C-alpha cells in the first residue's frame, strides 16, 4: 500500500511517502510557520522523488491536532481537496496516536504528553495495544499524576531522556498510518480541537 502522509500541525510542515513499510521520500520545511505556502511543493517533490503520481497513492493520512489552528486547517483542507482527484482512502490521526505508536514495543500503558504552553499540557493515555484509555485532555502541568510504570512520550514533560521529547513529523505519521488503518482506529478528516482558539476571546 502506497501511503502519502503529511503533517502541518507542528512548527515544520513535512511530507512522506511509504510503500509497504519502505520510506520512499521524506520532505520537510527548513523554516517554521509556512505550512500553507510549502505543503503542495513538498508533496510534489515527494512524488517526484518516489517516481509516483498522485493517482498511484492508496492512502492519504494527515494529522488533525492538537497543534497550530492554522496548521490543522491547512492539512485537512489539502486532504479534502485531494478527495475529488484521486481514488484513495483519506484518514486522520491525532498527534497522540502517532506518538503512542512510537512506543508500540512498550508492555506498559503509554502517556502522551504534549506541550500546550501557559503551564498546561495535552494528555492522553493508551494501553500497550495502542487503544485509547482516556480522551484527550488539557490539564495544568502541576496536575500531572502518573504511575511509575507508565511509559511517557512527548514534549510536554521534562525527562532525562531527551529522545522521548519528540514531535510528530510525516515520516512517523506514515509509519503509524498503516497500523491504525489496519486496526480501524483512525478518524475522518476532521479537526481535533481541545483548546478553543484565542481569536475573539479576551485574554486576562
Helices and strands as residue ranges (DSSP letters): E 2-7, E 14-19, E 22-28, H 35-50, G 54-56, E 59-63, H 69-83, E 89-93, H 95-101, E 110-117, E 120-126, E 137-140, G 141-143, E 151-153, G 162-164, H 170-182
